[in-house]
Amino acid sequence: MIVLSARGVSKSFGVNAVLKDVSLTLQQGERMGLVGVNGCGKSTLMRMIVGLETPDGGELSVARGARVGYLAQQSMVQSGASVWDELQRVYEPVFAMEARLRELENEMASAHEDKPRFERLSSEYDRLLAAFEEADGYSWKSMVSGVLNGLGFTPAQYDQRVDSLSGGEQTRLCLARLLLQKPDLLLLDEPTNHLDMETLQWLENYLAAYRGSVLVISHDRYFLDHVCTCMVEILMGASEQYDGNYTRYFAQRQERFETRMRAYELQQKEIERQQAIIARFRMYNREKSIRAAESREKALERMEKLDKPVDERAIRFRFEARRRTGEDVLILRGLQKSFGDKHLFSGFDLHVRAGDRIALIGPNGVGKSTLIKLIVGEETPDAGEIRFGANVDVGYYDQHQSKLDPQKTVLDEVWDRFPRMEQADVRGALGLFLFTGDDVFQPIHTLSGGEKGRVALTALMLRKDNLLLLDEPTNHLDMDSREVLEDALSGFGGTIITVSHDRYFINRVADRIIEMRPDGVTEYLGNYDDYIERKNRPVEQEATQGKTRTELVKEKRREKQSREALRQLKARAQQAERAVADTEARIAEMEAAMADPALYQDAARAAQVQRDYQQAQKDLQSLYEQWEAAEAELSGE
């Protein structure tokens, strides 16, 4: 059954057309992710679904009788009640049913001699009891406490007044109330804001088992991967629907883009071919040839022209290291840090080796960003030692971009850091991060958070450091920019230490997880999925406690060798992919040359180009096989 449908929906605000042609279909039980760049109209569409905005055109409908629940980005609760009492109100219809059940029990007790009345009361009682049980009449208390605990509320907060909660806590309380209401259609606008990793995992599991339909807006790709069964992207005011989760959507999206680009390029070649024929016919200047030229011109006019596909992943860059480090990159021993009465950590040890990709995770306030600042020298440890290895060049990405001068222009901010570079080279680097034309003359203080992040990434790329310290590098970046950043880091030959709440980013970049908690530090080998798997297998951890120190050292050495082999395999796959791209570009150049009639005026050169072209085709086939073999080995096939 279709729960939600949209067809050709449009919406404008003044002269700004936000949505032009949005269509989607959400079936019962499906969980749909809604994605697109900031400002593309995702929240506007959701507000139209619940009736807070009116579409200018098209059709938007919700199944008759379907109950709709809506969580906005900044949901607030205005209430003087306690947290528990606020959620208890959800079950007021259940309490009314329970009161009616007690009344019916009393009435039935006095109606034994009136058989028709007793049967009528008994029938009503059975129907009401079934509805009472279906509405969690016997289990509402455990449902409320379960949702509160899952969303990070402690029992001590149950009696806290709602109006004394922080903004983030109020949003979580709104989400708790919505989940307990169990609407047929659940609309969630950025529900992962204000949630830590454990709470996110609970919400993912809850929504994955949710019986109703879900439409969710989120920038959390890991969340979309684990919750969604279909995706809709809004691009340039129009929409496209995809089957599967975020990862499947992203692959399909790339396939569709490549298909459209090939169709566009083929059509452009055909248009050029027809225009060349028309030009030759007109050169003959005979009546018959002129009629043929006019006929072809009319055919070209009737042709439905394809628009060139827009690739939003326009950023293209790579991180490179200007020199290699020794095997030991960084050693931390016995680090301790407190701020007044706030104790963060003590006895912190970490050995970072060349090529390691370490993600620091843990709850807010545990000291992750402080640890990064200790390493770069912005903070001083209360105790312990920080020692760098040979030839280590440290690059630091600050999530707050505090090192950017708000009064400088984008160009000056980067150029002043690299004064020996030519202006054209600096502008070329900024162009890789979408700062083109007059964009480079914008003052830093006028930029958005994402734009400031791109300026900082430009400077970081140009430094060519071999140890990157990244503090929340995906904050403020849109999804496409995050994907490009991950691709760039995957091909980086140096060492990475990152603090991130972006689990998708951690999955793609990290091969060691350091979990920092108030009660200590635990290390896990692998990416985020490996970390979750190990967390859910405590028996394995207990088994390591009985091993000798020598056995543990040997096991770590084997794991390191395994990580090194994996890195080499990834590098081989990326090298083969680049070789394929270079060869395809060379083939395209030769095809363009062979399409030029002037080439054939030099028979020897034309023959050489043909031979080079045939050899390049053979080389390409060989490179494809190498690439496929490396990718297959990488995926374990």
Summary of the structure (lengths in Angstrom):
residues: 637
radius of gyration: 31.1
end to end distance: 38.6
largest distance: 114.3
contacts: 1873
relative contact order: 0.07
helix: 51%
strand: 20%
